[in-house]
Amino acid sequence: MPDKEKKAGNFGKKIIKFFIDIKAELKKVIWPDRKKLVQSTATVLAICAIMAALVFVIDKVLSGSLEAVGFFPDTSSKAVSLPVSVPAISVELSSESSSAEESSQDTSSEQETSETDTSEAESSEG
C-alpha cells in the first residue's frame, strides 16, 4: 500500500512540475510587437491569396484542356439527363391490411356502379 501512495504523490508532483516548466518556457519566448505581428499576418494572407489564384488558374486550364479533348464533357451549357433505372419494389401486405384494402375497393366499385347506373338511367329518360 505505501508503494501506491508514493506513486500517487509522485504523480501530483510531476503535474505541478510540468506546469512550472510551461511557465518558465513561456517567459523565454520573444513575443512579436504589433508591427511585426501585422506584417506576418499580411504576409500569410497574401501567400494564401496567391496560392488560391494559382490553383484556380491551373484548374481552369486543365478542365478546359480535358473538355477540348472530349475526356471531360462540358455540362455548363446544356442540361444532361441521365437514364435512371428504378428497381421494382414488391410489398407483401398482411391479411388484415389486405382485407381492409379489399373492402375499400369493394366500396369504391359499388359507388362507381351506382353512379354509372344513375347516369345511364338519366340518359335513357331524356
N, C-alpha and C positions, 0 to 999 in steps of 0.2 A: 504493500500500500504506500509506503513512503516514496517509492520509486515513481508512482503515478503522480503524486502531489508535487514532486520535484520537477517532473516533465511539464505539468500544468503551469507551475510558477515560472519555469524557464520559457514557456511559450509566450506568456504575458510580457516577460522582459524583452523577448525578441520583437514583439509587435511594437512596444514602446521605443526600442532602439531603431526600428525601421522608420517610424515617423520622425524621430530626431534626426536621422540621416537625411530624410527627404528635406527637412527644413534647412539643414546645413548645405545641401546641394543647391537649393533654390536661392540661397544667399550668394552663391558663387556665380550665378547666371548674370550675364551682362544684358540687361533688358534694353531694347532699342528705344530711342527717343521718338517723339511723334513724327518728326520729319522723315526719319528712316523707315518707320512703320508705314506711312502713307506711300513712300516711294516703293517699298517692297510690294505692297498691295496692288499698286498701279501696274507694276511690272508683271505680276501674276495674272491680273485681269487682261492685260494686253496680250500676253502669250496665249491665254485661253481663247481670246477672240481670234487671233491669227490662226491657231490650230483649227478652230471651228470653221473658219472660212476656207482653209486648205482642204479639210475633209469634205466640205460642201462641193468645192470645185472638182475634186477627184471623183466624188460620187456622180456628179452630173456628167462628167466626161466619160466615165465607164458605162453608165446607164445609156447614154446616147450612142456610144460605140456598140453596145450589145443590141440595142434596138435596131441600129442600122444593119447589122449582120443578120437580124431575124432571130437571134437567140432569145431575146427578151422582148416579147411583143408590147407594143405601145398601147396601153389601156386608158390613157388620159383623154383621147379624142373621141372614142366611141365606147358605147356600153357593150360589154361582153356578157352573154348569158350562157352559163354552162348547164348542160343537161344534168338533172339531179334524179337519181332513182331512189324511190322511197320503198323500203321493204314492206311487204304485206304484213299486217298485224291481225292475228286471229285472237278473238276474245271468247272464252267459254263462260257462259252465264250459268249461275246456279239454278236449281229447279225453281226456287222462289221467285227470282227475278225474271226468269223466262216465262213463268205462268202469269206474272203481273204484266209482262210485255204482251203476251198473247191476248189477255183480257182487254188491254188498252187498244190493241189492233182490232179486236172484235168490235169494240165500242165504236171506234172510228169508222170501220167498214159499215156498221149498221147505220151510222149517221149519214154516210155518203149514199147508201142505198135509199134511205128515206128521202134525202134531198133530191136524188135522181127521180124517184117515183113522183114526188111532188111537182118537179119541173116538167115531167112527161104528162102528168095529168093536166097541168095548166095549159100546155101547148096543144093537147088534144081537145080541150074545151073551147079554146079560142079560135 
